[in-house]
Amino acid sequence: MYKKLEKSLKSVRERTDFKPEVAVVLGSGLGDFANEIGIVDTIDYSEIEGFPVSTVKGHAGRFVFGYVDRTPVVIMQGRVHYYEGYSMQDVVLPTRLMRMMGAKKLLLTNAAGGANENFKAGDLMMITDHITTAVPSPLIGPNVDELGTRFPDMSEVYSKRLQAVIEKSAEEAGVEIQRGVYVQFTGPNYETPAEVRMARIWGGDAVGMSTAVEAMAANHMGMEVCGISCITNMAAGISKVQLDHKEVQETADRVAKTFKELLRKIIVNM
């Protein structure tokens, strides 16, 4: 796996020697944010040896390198999901690759279902912790010592310092932000009402199909991690209507302007 990462990094370095400080993963509805930075270079995932390619509609599938104000960033314009049929090692390969490019901080975003009845569609939730009981750990298998220790501590996956940065940035932007625990399921099906109730019993506030395993892999490599979910719909059993991807996309698009303004402030304040 490490050799595969080295080959992917070699493909990137043949195109650009750009060294980012911050890595950003854009979830549904946020892809345009990458087009609004000071772009230095772009690389399609299909051009990188050994790199998994996103199959989800609306995900551009490329790295964007550039600057947010003076901060050098690498942005994933579209991510890879476990439900697309990739191994969990491939799902987190992009995260590991961005660390090997030089990024020390990671900002994760996603579209999620609200399991907390105090939330509403369109809310933004800062991730304070996560639960991955329903998905395989990306650290299963022989440990790659070049990446991190065999038994990494997970007591603070989401940096308290960066949580304070998010709260400060939200205040500056005049954006109300929720706090909560994110629960990752496999997808691609939405969760059943019983699974949502289970997530609440566990202490979860939002449910989704990505993000947490990326945070685990980043933490394993010593990255400072933070994350924000856009609550695009209320989860099954709470919502009174059937769930569909169109609703998710419409809500994500509706709050995209506010979300993108917040992302910019967070990156600058990091």
Secondary structure, DSSP 8 states (H G I E B T S, - for coil): -HHHHHHHHHHHHTT-----SEEEEE-TT-GGGGGGSEEEEEEEGGGSTT-----STT---EEEEEEETTEEEEEEES---GGGT--HHHHHHHHHHHHHHT--EEEEEEEEEE-STT--TT-EEEEEEEE-TTS--TT-SS--TTT--SS---TTSB-HHHHHHHHHHHHHHT---EEEEEEE---SS---HHHHHHHHHHT-SEEESSSHHHHHHHHHTT-EEEEEEEEEEE-BTTBSS---HHHHHHHHHHHHHHHHHHHHHHHHH-
